[in-house]
Each structure stands twice: as C-alpha cells, then as structure tokens.
Amino acid sequence: MYQQLIRLSILTLALLGLIACERETYTSWSCNSATEMKISMVLRKAQMEFKDLRLDYCGSLGNQSYFDEKCPPVIQNSSHIFTPSSGELITREGGYQCNAL
C-alpha cells in the first residue's frame, strides 16, 4: 500500500512537470528610442518578436541576451542585444529603452 502511494505520487509529480513544460511563456515589452515611441517587443520561449522580425535566441553572456535572425558563430555579433534587468535593447539601428508590460 505504501509503495503504491509513493509510485502514484512520483507519477503525479512527473505528469505535472510535463504539463508545466508545455505552457507557453512570454513577456511583452514596450520600447522607446529617441525617434520612435511604443514599439512592441515580445520574448516568447527562445524567440524575440520586434518590428516584424522573429529573432532566435543565440545565447547569453552575463546579464545580456543575444538574438538574431541567424545566429552568428560569435554571439556578441548578434543584431539585437537585450539586457532584461535594465530593459536596454541595442540593435544595429540604435538603442531602445524597454519596459515590461
């Protein structure tokens, strides 16, 4: 009886873990630059959606995350560098200040 209860508990926890992995996680941000206001940016799983672009997550170094349409061999050469703690987004076109919604 006790072993069946343990097995049932383990099975339940494993099932809950699998269900939690299926949830889609995303964060919406509103970004501004010196010339543009309220540009939407979404971080969804391992992708960034920004200005009609879908950028793949290339990796992180320290507190900076790197995104690009095609990840370069050296991630520091990615087209978009995002620092979630400060909300700073740096692109080849310029810098943006983003706030989580």
Disulfide bonds with the S-S distance in Angstrom:
Cys31-Cys98 2.09
Cys58-Cys71 2.07
